Amino acid sequence: MAEEFENPMQLQLSNELKDSFMKAYAQTKTGELEDDLDENTMILCENLVKIYRTKDTEVLALQGLELKINRGEFVALIGSSGSGKSTFLNMLGGLDRPSAGKLYVDGKDLFKLTDRQMVDYKQSTVGFVWQNNARNLFPYLTALQNVELPMRFLDGGKDAEKRALDLLNLVGMAHKKDSKLNQMSGGEQQRIAIAIALANRPKLLLADEPTGSVDQKTADVILDVFRYLNKELGITIVIVTHDINLAKKVSRVVMIRDGKTSSERIMKAEKKQELKGFMDEVEDSVASAEDTHDEYAILDRAGRIQIPRDMLDEIGVKSNRVRMSVEDGKIVICAEESQEEAKKEKHSDKDETKHDKKKK
């Protein structure tokens, strides 16, 4: 049974807390930016490759992924298991290092960071929300103590209790400040986890399947918390999800297939207007991804494009070769067999025309 939640419009962001985030963001120093970077770029990756090696095998988790995310965007990454989306999230969080390519976050080249610099990066730039709440919270601490803990490591605990309480207010969980893990529902635990991830005033908030273990109503509330943070703090948010209903309510959705970005969905303007308020519902029974978003294929720097298997099946592609042509300003791709059949049909039409002329 779905639990009852306070309306997310009652989330409280104190001016003092907002100012502390704004000061942290203002301290960002990007130094001399690369040609492809500008001050508005939060994430830039080019031809990103990740190879996991064991004694006997190599697994190519990312195969030239390319993506750019601007500051203040709220982006969902979706893909099947093994597509590489969680691997990419771990690299953004500084939990893993790429094998090749380029990866910049907040103006920092993650390839060049030393181990010490990587620790500083994780402490000052990113916050992480895990799907498994056992990784987010200590079960023997209260909600307030869990949020306070990272603050005490980072700045000696100055005003930690007050700041922690402000963060609990921000996610609508101040009434649970004295509760421990076993006294909270899954949705409440996840909102506490979001508060913990904000303890270091991150510029980038990452979430791995944040709604994977809760019901749809709870998932909607968690999503609204993310949207509120994105709107009020301007924090960049990247979430990995399998939840198609959740993805339909995010402005930008990036599909990852076989370790590459294959396509993107951008929310239609009229749907953005519908989702301006919190707890607004996209009618799941009626609205499909096509109703809420425009879908675009991704063309990489080498001119390559991924075509979904179902589309290839629909036009009868059975081998690894297709025919391409430009017709009326459009690139037309068709199966090798269908092109041959079209030629035969064309020749057949010509023969029939000749035959008719002879009769006349």
NURO-602215 format. One record per residue: x, y, z of N, C-alpha, C, O in turn; residue in one letter. Coordinates in pm, whole numbers, plus 32768, in hexadecimal, padded with zeros to 4 digits. Example, Ala and Ser with C-alpha at 12.3 -4.5 7.8 and 13.67 -1.06 7.14 Angstrom:
2
85277DC7830C84CE7E3E830C85287EB6830C85907EB4834EA
85057F1F82C485577F9682CA850A80038313853D80728324S
end
This chain:
360
80557F8980008000800080008059807D800080B98086804CM
803780DD7FA9808781577FA0807881A9801F800B81B68056A
80E981E0804C80E6823080C680BA82BE80A680C582EB8034E
80898304810B805F838E80F880D783EC810A812783DB8166E
80E1844E80B1814F84AE80BA8117853C80C580A68558809DF
8168859380FC8147861F80F98154864F806981A3861A801CE
810686B28045811186EC7FBF819D87267FAE81C787778001N
81E686FF7F44826D87347F32827487CB7F2882E088037F3AP
820388107F0D820688A27F0E822488D87F998244894E7FA7M
821A88838000823888AE808882CD889D80AA82F688BB811AQ
831B886F804C83AB8867806483DF88F2808383B789548044L
843888FA80E48465897D811384F9899180F9854D89448128Q
851989F980AE85A38A1E809485BE8AA380D8858B8B0B80AFL
860F8A9F8142862E8B1A818A868C8B72813786DB8B3F80E9S
86828BF4814986DA8C518102876D8C37812387C48C4180CCN
87868C1581A188108BFA81CC88498B81818488BD8B828159E
87F88B18817788278A9F8132883E8ABC809E88A18A908064L
87E18B06806287F18B277FD4886E8B7B7FBE88B78B647F5DK
88878BD9801588FF8C2E8009897F8BDB801389E18BF57FCDD
897E8B75806B89F58B22807B8A138AD37FFC8A878ABE7FD8S
89A98AA77FB889BC8A617F3889EF8AC27ECD8A498AA07E81F
89B68B387EC989DF8B9A7E648A718BC27E768AB98BD57E14M
8A9D8BCF7EF38B2A8BF07F0D8B868B7F7EE08BF08B977EA7K
8B5B8B037EFA8BAB8A907ECF8BB68A8C7E378C218A6E7E01A
8B488AA97DF18B4B8AA97D5F8BA38B197D298BE78B097CC5Y
8BA08B8C7D6E8BEF8BFF7D418C858BE77D4E8CD48C297D0BA
8CAC8B897DA48D398B6C7DB88D748B107D4E8DEB8AF27D50Q
8D1F8AE27CEF8D4E8A897C858DBA8ACF7C338DA58B3E7C03T
8E2C8A8D7C238E988AC27BD38EB68A5F7B648EE989F27B7CK
8E968A877AEB8EAB8A2E7A7A8F328A417A388F5D89EE79E8T
8F758AAE7A5B8FF98AC67A208FED8ADE798A8F878B10795BG
90568ABA794090558ACA78AF90038A597872902689E3787DE
8F968A7E78308F3A8A1A77FC8F6989E377768FA78A297726L
8F498964775E8F65892676DD8F0B896576728EA889A67691E
8F30895175F38EE6898D75848E52896775868DFC89B97567D
8E3588E875A98DAB88B775A58D5D88DA76238CE588BE762BD
8D9D891876858D5C893877048D3889CB770A8D7A8A1E76CCL
8CD289EA77558CB48A7477788C828A7378088C6E8A097842D
8C6D8AE878408C488AF078CE8BC08AB178EA8BA18A92795DE
8B6F8A9F78838AEA8A6578958AEC89CC78908A86898C78ABN
8B608991786F8B6888FF78628B8788BF78E98BEA88E17929T
8B32886279148B4E8817798F8B938793796F8BF3876E79B2M
8B62874B79098B9A86C878E48BB686C7784F8B6186EC77FEI
8C2D869B782C8C4E8688779F8C9F860877928D0985FA77CFL
8C6E85AC77438CBE853477278CC1851D76908C5E8530764AC
8D3684F576618D4B84DB75D38D90845575C28DF8843A75FEE
8D548403756E8D8E8380754D8DBA833575CA8E2882FD75CFN
8D64833576308D8882FB76B28D85826376AD8D2382267681L
8DF1822876DB8E00819676D78E20816377638E70819E77ABV
8DE080F377898E0280B078068E0E801A77EB8DB07FDB77BAK
8E837FE3780C8E9D7F5577FA8EB97F1778828F107F4578CCI
8E6E7EAF78A38E897E62791D8ED87DE578F58EAD7D98789FY
8F497DD479358F9F7D6179138FA67CFE79868FB37D2379FBR
8F9C7C8079628FB77C1479C0902B7BC4798790647BE87921T
904D7B5879C890BF7B08799C90AA7AD0790F91077AC878C0K
902E7AA978F290147A6678728FC47AB8780E8FC97A9D7796D
8F7B7B1C783D8F227B6377E18F2A7BFB77F18F5E7C2E7854T
8EF47C40778C8EE37CD177908E517CF077738E167CB97716E
8E177D4977C28D8C7D7277AC8D8C7E07778C8DBE7E5877D9V
8D527E2977188D4C7EB576EC8CC77EEF771C8C5F7EDC76DDL
8CCC7F36778C8C517F6B77C98C227FEA77838BA97FFD7770A
8C7E8041775D8C5E80BA77108CAE80B7768F8D26809A7690L
8C6C80D676218CAC80C7759E8CA88148754E8C78814A74DDQ
8CDA81B475888CDD823375408C66828C755F8C3282CE7506G
8C3C828E75DD8BC782DD76068BE6837375FC8C5183A07624L
8B8683BD75C68B95844E75B98B19849375F28AA8846D75D4E
8B3084F976458AC0853C76878AED85C376BE8B5D85D176EFL
8A93862476B68AAC86A776F38A3186CD774489C086C77712K
8A4786F377C189DB871E781A89FF87A778538A6D87B97889I
89A58806784889BF888D7879899C8899790D895488477944N
89D18902794A89B4891D79D8891E893579E888DF89797997R
88E888FB7A52885B89117A7087FB88B57A27878288C27A37G
882E885779D687D687F9799087AD878779ED87F487667A4CE
873A874D79CF870986D57A1486FA866B79A886A186747953F
8752860679AB875B85A4793F874885187976877E84F679DFV
86FB84C7792F86EA84397951873583E578EA872B83FE7872A
87808382791A87C3832278C38777829E78CB876382697939L
874D82697859870881E9785B874C818A77FA878E81B4779BI
873B810C7813877880A477C08764801D7801874880157879G
87737FB477B487637F2E77EA87D97F0A7844883F7F507844S
87CC7E9F7890883A7E7178E588B47E51788E88A87E0F7827S
89297E8178B989A37E69786D89BC7ECF78008A1B7EC077B4G
89687F3877F8897A7F9C778E89ED7FFB77AB8A21803B774FS
8A158006782B8A84805E784F8A5D80DA789D8AB3812B78BFG
89DB80EA78BA89AE816478FC89E28171798B8A0981DE79B4K
89E3810379D78A1681097A618AAE811A7A638AE4815C7ABBS
8AF180DE7A018B8380F279F48BA0818679DF8BFB81BD7A1DT
8B5381C579888B668254796D8B4B82A779EA8B9683047A08F
8AE282857A348AC282CF7AAE8B3382C27B148B5683247B56L
8B6C824B7B218BDC82377B7E8C54828C7B598C9B82BD7BB1N
8C6C829D7AD78CDC82F17AAC8CC283847AC98D1D83CD7AF0M
8C4683AF7AB78C2384397ADA8C3584517B708C5984BF7B9AL
8C1A83EA7BBF8C2783F67C508CB383E37C858CCA83EB7CFDG
8D1383C97C2B8D9E83B57C578DB5832F7C988E1A831C7CDBG
8D5882D17C848D66824C7CC08DB281EC7C648DDE81827C8FL
8DC082137BE78E0781C17B858E4A82207B228E2082937B14D
8EB081F07ADE8EF782457A7E8EE5820F79F18EE3819579DDR
8ED98269798E8ECB823D79038F4B81FE78CF8FB782137906P
8F3E81B078658FB3817378248FEA81CB77B5906481CE779FS
8F94821377708FBF826B77028F5282D176E68EE282C47716A
8F75833776988F1883A076748F2B841C76C98F9584307704G
8EC4847076CF8EC784EB771F8E4F84EE777E8DE184C77759K
8E68851E77F88DFC852E78598E1885A778B18E7785A778FFL
8DC4860D78A38DCE868678F38D4F869679468CE186837914Y
8D6186B779C58CF086D77A1C8D1187577A688D78875E7AACV
8CBA87BB7A5D8CCF883B7AA18D5888777A7D8D9B88B37AD1D
8D7F886779FF8DFE889E79D08E78884D79F38EE8887379D0G
8E6587DD7A3A8ED7878B7A648EE987157A058E8886D179E2K
8F6386FD79DB8F84868B79868F99861279E0900086077A22D
8F3985B779E38F4085467A418FB084E57A1D8FD784927A70L
8FE584ED79A390568499797E90D684C779C4912F847679E0F
90DF854879DF915C85817A12915F858E7AAA91C785AE7AE3K
90EE85747AED90EB85867B7E913F851B7BC4913784A57BA3L
918F85477C2691D884E97C7A917684A97CDC910384D47CE5T
91A284467D26914B84057D88911A846A7DF090A684687E18D
917584C27E1B915185287E7D90EA858A7E44908985AE7E86R
910185B37DC890A4860E7D86901C85CC7D6F8FB3860D7D75Q
901F85497D558FA185017D428F4F84FD7DC38ED585077DC0M
8F9284EF7E348F4E84F47EB68F0F857E7ECA8E9C85887EF5V
8F5B85E87EAC8F2586707EB78EAD86847E5C8E4B86C47E81D
8EB6864B7DE48E4886547D838DCA86147DBC8D5E864E7DB4Y
8DD7859D7DF58D6485577E2C8D2A85A17EA68CB2859B7EBFK
8D8185E67EF08D52862E7F678D0E86B27F458CB586DE7F8EQ
8D3786F27ED78D0787797EBC8CAB87867E438C6287E97E37S
8CAC87247DE88C6487377D698BEA86DE7D5C8B85870C7D26T
8BEF86627D8A8B8086047D718B3E85D27DF18B7D85C67E5AV
8ABD85B67DE48A73856F7E4C8A3584F47E0B8A1084F97D95G
8A2A84867E5689FD84077E1B898A83CE7E6C899183C67EE7F
891E83A67E2788AE83627E6688A682D57E2C889482C37DB4V
88B582717E8388B381E67E56882781AD7E5D87D281DD7EA8W
880F81467E0C878E81007E12878280B27E95871780B17ED3Q
87EF80737EBF87F180247F3A880580817FB1887180BB7FC2N
879D808F800387A580EE8072880C80C980DB8835811D812AN
8837804A80DC889F8021813A89238067811A897980758171A
89348093809C89AC80DD8076899D817180928A0081BA8094R
8923819F80A8890A822D80BE890B82548152893882C08176N
88DA81F881A888C6821C8234890581B68292890C813F8273L
893281E68305895D818E837188E2816A83C4889D81C383F5F
88C580E883D5884880C28418884280E684AC87D580F284E4P
88B680F684EC88B78112857C88B781A8859B88BA81CE8610Y
88B281FD853488AB828E8548881F82C0852587D9828384D5L
87F9832E85618779836C853D878883B384B687F683C18482T
871783DD847F8719842583FF877084A3840987C084BF83B0A
875F84EE847687AD856884898842854984938893858F8456L
886684E484DE88F484BF84EE8931848F846A89A584AA844EQ
88E1844984198912841C839789358492833D899A848F82F7N
88E184FA833F88FA856F82EB896F85C1832389BC85FC82D7V
897B85C583A689E8861183E68A7285D383CA8AD4861B83BCE
8A77854F83C48AF7850883C28B59853A83578BCB855A8379L
8B32854382D78B93857482748BC18603828D8C3186288269P
8B6B865482C98B9186DF82E88C0286E3834D8C5A87388345M
8BFF868883AC8C66868684148CED865D83DB8D558688840ER
8CED860A83728D6A85E583328DA0865682DA8E19866782CDF
8D4586A4829E8D6E8707823B8D9D878A82798E0587BF8252L
8D5187BE82D88D768843830D8D75884783A58D5F88B083E1D
8D8D87D583E38D9687D284758D1087DB84BC8D0C87E78536G
8CA387D684708C1F87D584AF8BEA885D84D58B9088688528G
8C2188C884998BF2894E84B98B5F895D84908B3D894A841CK
8B0A897E84F08A7A898E84DA8A3C8912849989D8891C8452D
8A77889B84B28A4B8821846D89BA87FF848D896E87DC8433A
8993880A850B890C87E3853188A4883C84EF883D880B84BFE
88BE88BF84ED885F891C84AF88558904841987E8890283E0K
88C988F383D988CA88DB8347888588578325883D884D82C2R
889D87F28379885D8770836287C5877C836D877C8740831FA
879887C883CF870887DB83E186CD8828836B865E880A833EL
8718888A833986EC88D482C286DC8877824A867E888581FCD
87398819823C873387BB81CC86BD875B81DB867D87388179L
86A287318255862D86DB826D85AC8727824D854F86ED8215L
85A787A6826F853587F9824A8529880381B284BB8801817BN
859B880D8170859F881C80E0856187A48099852187B58031L
8573872C80D0853986B4809184B9868780D78487861980BEV
848386DD8130840586C08172840B865281DA83A9860A81EDG
847F8644821E848F85D4827C84BA8601830884EE85B18354M
84A48680832A84CC86B183AE84828667841E84B78658848CA
84078639840283B885F4846983F1856A848883C6852A84E8H
8450853A8438848E84B7844E851E84C3847E856A84638475K
8545853784AF85D1855084D1860884F2853D868084D7853FK
85B384C1859585E18468860085CA83D485E285E1837E8637D
859C83B68568857E832B854385F982E68509864D832484C8S
860182648525866C821384EB863881CA847085C181CF8451K
86938185842B8675814583AD85FA80EB83B385A480EF835BL
85F18098841E85838038842684FE8078844F849880348457N
850080FB846884858142848D844F8195841983F181E2842AQ
848C818483A2846381D2832D843E817782B98473810882ACM
83E481A6826583BF815B81EB842D816C8182848981BD8193S
8423812081168487812880AB848F81B3806D84FC81E48050G
841A81F1805884198277801E845682DE807B849C8339804FG
843A82D080FD8474832D815F850B831C81668554837F816DE
853982A0816585CA82878166860D82C880ED867A82FF80F8Q
85CB82C08079860682F77FFF860E838F8005866D83CA7FD2Q
85AD83CD804485B284608051861E848A80B6865D84F280A5R
8632843A811D86A18454817987268446812D878384948142I
872E83E180D587A783CC808487C58445802C883984688018A
875C84857FF7876F84FD7FA587A9856D7FFB880185B67FCFI
8776857B807587AA85E280D0883D85C980EF888C862880F3A
8863854B810388F08529811E8946854D80A589B4858280B4I
8914852F802C895F854D7FB2897485E27F9F89CF860C7F57A
891F86347FDF892B86C67FD38982870380408999877C8041L
89B286B0809D89FC86E481128A7B872F80EB8AA4878A8132A
8ABA8709807B8B37874B80528B1F87BA7FEC8B7D87EA7FADN
8AA187E47FDC8A79884D7F7C8AAE882D7EF08AF8887D7EB7R
8A8987BA7EB98ABF87927E368A8887E67DC48A19881C7DCCP
8AD787EF7D5B8AA988337CE28A6587D07C848A1987F67C2CK
8A83874F7C998A4C86E57C468A1386797CA28A5A86427CF6L
8992865B7C91895285F27CE18937857A7C8888F485867C21L
896A85057CB0895C848A7C638901842A7CB0890B84207D2AL
88AB83E57C69885083867CAB884583087C568822830E7BE0A
886282957C94885D82147C4F87DC81CC7C7487CF819A7CE4D
877D81C87C1786FB81877C2F86BA81B77CB1869B81647D07E
86A682397CC38673826B7D4285E582407D6185BA82477DD4P
859A82137CFC851081E87D1384FE81537CF9848D81237CEDT
856C810B7CF08566807E7CCA852480237D3084F57FB77D0DG
851E804E7DB084EB7FF67E19846B802A7E5984457FFE7EC6S
842780897E1683AF80C37E52833B80BC7DEF834E80A47D77V
82C180D27E23824B80CF7DCC824281517D7C828F81AE7D92D
81E181567D1E81D981C67CC081BC824A7D0581F582B27CE1Q
816282487D6A814182C57DAE81BC82FC7DF881D683757DF5K
820682A47E39828082CE7E7E82E982FE7E1A8330835F7E34T
82F282BA7DA8834F82E37D3F833183707D0F838D83BF7CF6A
82B083917D02828984187CD882B784817D3D82E484ED7D17D
82AB84617DBD82D484BF7E26836C84D47E21839C85457E2BV
83B784677E12844984717E0B847484C47D9284CF85167D9BI
843084AD7D21844E84FB7CA98433858F7CC1848085E47C96L
83C585AD7D0683A586397D21840C867A7D7C842786F27D70D
8446862D7DD784B286637E2B852986897DD3856386F57DE3V
854D86317D7685BB86507D1A859C86CC7CC785F287237CB4F
852186D57C9684FB87477C43850087CA7C93852788327C5FR
84D887C27D1184DB88387D68856B88677D7E858888DE7D78Y
85C488067D98865188287DAC868D88667D2F86D888C87D35L
866A882C7CBD869D885F7C3D866B88ED7C2386B689437BF4N
85ED89057C4385B189897C2A85E489F27C8C86078A617C63K
85E989D17D0D860A8A357D7286A08A4C7D8386CC8ABC7D9EE
86EF89E27D74878089EE7D8987CE89F67D0788438A1C7D06L
878E89D17C9987D589D17C19883B89617C10889589667BBCG
882D88FC7C64888D888E7C67887788337BED880688177BC7I
88E588077BB188DE87AB7B4088C287207B76890586F27BD3T
886086DB7B3B883886577B6C883B85F37AFA8803860B7A8FI
887C85827B11887F85147AB1885084967AFA888A846E7B5EV
87E6845A7AC687B483DF7B0487B7836C7A9E879F83817A27I
87D482F57ACF87CA827B7A7F874982367AA8872E82267B1FV
86F8820D7A47867981CF7A69864C816C79FF866E81797989T
85FF81087A2B85B780AF79D0852580D879C784D980A27976H
84FD81397A1A8471815F7A28844981BB79B4846B823179B4D
84028185795283DA81D378DD837A82427905838082AF78CDI
831F8226796682C2828D7992830B830379CF82E4837679B9N
837482E87A1C83C583547A56840C83A179E88410841C79EAL
844483597987848F839A791A843583F778C98464845B7893A
83B383D678C18357842A7875834384B378B68311850F7875K
836A84C179368354853E797D83D5858F798D83D885F179D7K
843F8566794784BF85AD794984D385F178C284B485B7785AV
8506866C78C4850E86BB78498567867B77DF854986837767S
85D4863B78098631860177A88652857177D1867B85577842R
863E8516777486598488778D86BF8458772886AD846976AFV
872B841B7759879583E87701879383507706879E83147771V
8785831176928786828076898813824F766C885582807610M
884381EF76BC88C681B376A788B38123767D886C80D676BDI
88F480FF760F88EA807775DA8975804875B289BC808D7568R
899C7FD375E38A1F7F9975C18A937FF875DB8AF18001758CD
8A8B8041764C8AF9809876748B03811B76298B69815F7632G
8A99814075DF8A9981BE75958A14820475A889AE81C575C6K
8A1582897597899682D17596895482B7750F898E82D674A7T
88DB827F7511889B82597494883182BE7468882182D673F0S
87EA82F974C88783835B74A5876383B0751F878A83917590S
871A841D750686EF84767571865D8498755F862A849F74EFE
861984AD75CF858F84DE75CC858A8564761485B5856F7687R
855585C875D28548864E760C84B4866A76208464865C75C4I
84908692769A840486A776BA83C787187667840487817655M
834E870076368307876575E882E287DB764182CA87CB76B8K
82DE8852760482C788CD7651824588C9769F823F88F77711A
81DB88927661815A889076A7815C883577208114884E7781E
81AD87CA771C81B78770778E820787B177FF81EC87987875K
826A880477DD82B4884C7844825788A77893826488B4790DK
81F788E6784D8197893C7890814188EB78F181228919795FQ
811A887178C780C7881C791D811187F4799C80D387E37A05E
819687E4799381E487B37A04822088237A59827888097AACL
81F3889D7A458229890D7A94820688FD7B278259891B7B7DK
818D88D07B45816688B97BCF819988347BFF81BF87DF7BAEG
819A88207C8181C787A07CB9815187427CC980DF876B7CE0F
816F86BF7CBC810E86547CC580AA86577C51804386157C57M
80C986A57BE68077869B7B6D809286137B2F810385E37B31D
802B85D67AF8803C854F7AC2803285517A2B7FD6858B79F2E
8091851079E9808184EF795D802C8470795D804F841079A2V
7FC0846E79127F6683FA79167FAD838078DD7FB883717863E
7FDD83297935802B82B6790C7FDC825878B280158216785BD
7F5B825378C67F0C81F678767EFA822877E77EDB81DA778DS
7F0E82AB77D27EF982E5774E7F7C831377117F9882F6769DV
7FCC835D775F8043839C772980B38338771680DB82F27773A
80E68332769C815C82E1768081D18340767281C083BA7676S
824A8309766182C0835D764F82AE83B875D682DD842A75D6A
826A8387756D825483D774F581F9844E7511820484B674D0E
819D843E7573814184AB75958187851975E28163858E75D5D
81EB84F67631822A8558768A82AE858F765582D485FF7677T
82F685427603837C856875D7838C855B7540834B850974FFH
83E585AD75098415859A74808495854A748784ED856874D9D
84A284E474328518848E7437857884AF73C4854F84C57353E
85FA84B173E6866384CF738486CE8462738A86F4843473F6Y
86FD843A7315877183E1731087EF8434732787F184AC730BA
885883F4735A88D584397378893D8417730D895983A372F2I
8974848072D289DD8473726D8A62849372B08A74850372E0L
8AC1843372B58B40844F72F78B9E849972998B7C84B57226D
8C1484B872CB8C71850C727E8CA384C872008CCF850B71A2R
8C9C844471FD8CC883FB71868C5583E771238C6683A670BCA
8BE0841F71438B6E841270EA8B21839170FD8ACE836E70A9G
8B3B8349716A8AF782CA71828A7482E171CC8A6483407219R
8A16828771B28993829071F1896582027215897E81A471CAI
892381F3728688ED817172AD885A816A7285880B81C372A4Q
883780FE724087AC80EA721787728079726C87A9800B726DI
8705809272B486CA8029730986A87FAB72B9867D7FB37246P
86BB7F3972F886A47EB972B686157EAC728385FF7E737218R
85B37EDF72CF85297ED072A3850E7F1C722184BC7EF171D0D
85537F8D720E85447FD7719085827F89711C85497F8370AFM
85F67F4D713586377EFE70CD85E27E8570A785D67E627032L
85A57E47710D854D7DD570F184D57DFF709D84A77DB67046D
84A47E7870BB842D7EA8707584467EBC6FE083EB7EA96F8FE
84C17EE26FBA84DE7EF66F2B85207E7B6EEE854B7E7D6E7AI
85287E0D6F3D85577D8F6F0685ED7D7E6EFC861C7D326EA7G
86397DC26F5286CB7DB36F5186F17D326F9786D27D1F700DV
87337CD96F4F87577C576F8787EE7C416F8D881C7BE06FCAK
883D7C996F5188CF7C8C6F54890B7D0C6F8C88C27D626FBCS
89907D196F8689D27D926FB989E97DF86F4A8A377E566F5CN
89A67DE66ED789B37E446E68892A7E806E4688C57E3B6E42R
892B7F046E2E88B17F486E0388D37FA36D8D89487FC26D75V
886D7FCD6D46887E802C6CD8885D80B86D0B87FE80C96D58R
88AB811C6CE0889281A76D06888C81FD6C8988D881E96C2BM
8831825D6C8B882882BB6C1C87ED833D6C4F87B083426CBAS
880083A76C0287C684296C24875584446BC3876A844B6B4AV
86DD84526BF6866784696BA4861784DE6BDB85EA84DA6C4EE
860585446B8A85B785BA6BB185EA85F76C33859C861E6C8AD
866E85FF6C3F86AA863C6CB686A685E76D3286C086186D9FG
868685666D238681850B6D9586DE84956D7C86ED84666D0BK
871C84656DE7876D83EC6DDE871183746DF086CD83676E56I
870F831D6D8E86B782A96D90870B822A6DA4876B82116D5CV
86E681DC6E078729815D6E2486C680EC6E0C865680EF6E3FI
86F080896DBF869780186DA886E77F976DA487617F986D91C
86A17F2A6DB686E27EA86DB8871E7E896D3086EA7EB36CC9A
878C7E406D3187CF7E1A6CB5876F7DD06C59876D7DE96BE0E
87217D766C9086C57D276C4186577D7E6C0586327D6B6B90E
86237DDD6C5485B57E2E6C2385E17E866BAF85927EA36B55S
86617EB26BB086957F036B43869A7EB06AC286767EDF6A56Q
86C77E336AD086CE7DDB6A5C86427DC16A26862C7DBE69ADE
85E47DAC6A84855C7D946A5985217E0D6A1284D57E0169B3E
85477E846A4485177EFF6A05854B7F0B697685047F38691CA
85CA7EE3696386047EE668DC85BB7E86687F859A7EA9680EK
85A17E0C68B0855A7DA9686084D07DDB683984A27DCA67C8K
848E7E1A689B84087E4E6881840B7EBD681A83B17ECA67C7E
84777F10682284877F7E67C4849A7F486736845D7F7866D7K
84F47EE1672B850C7EA366AA848E7E61667584727E6665FDH
84427E2366CD83C67DE266A783627E46666F831D7E2B660DS
835B7EBB66AF83027F256680832A7F5565F582D57F6E65A0D
83AE7F6065DF83E07F8C655D83BD7F2764F183957F4B6483K
83CE7EA7651283AF7E3D64B2831C7E3E648D82F87E2C6418D
82C77E5564F182377E5964D682147ECF647C81BF7EC46424E
82577F416494823F7FB9644282677F9F63B1821D7FC26355T
82DD7F5F639E830B7F3E631682A77EE062D282887EF0625CK
82777E7E631D821A7E1B62E781997E5E62BA81617E3C6252H
81697EBE630B80EE7F0662EA80FF7F58626C80A47F616219D
81777F94625C81927FE761E681937F92616681607FBC60FEK
81CE7F19617181D37EC060FE81477E9860D2812A7E90605BK
80EF7E80613580667E596115801E7EC760C87FD17EAE606BK
803A7F4160F07FFB7FB360AD80317FC460208008801E5FD8K
end
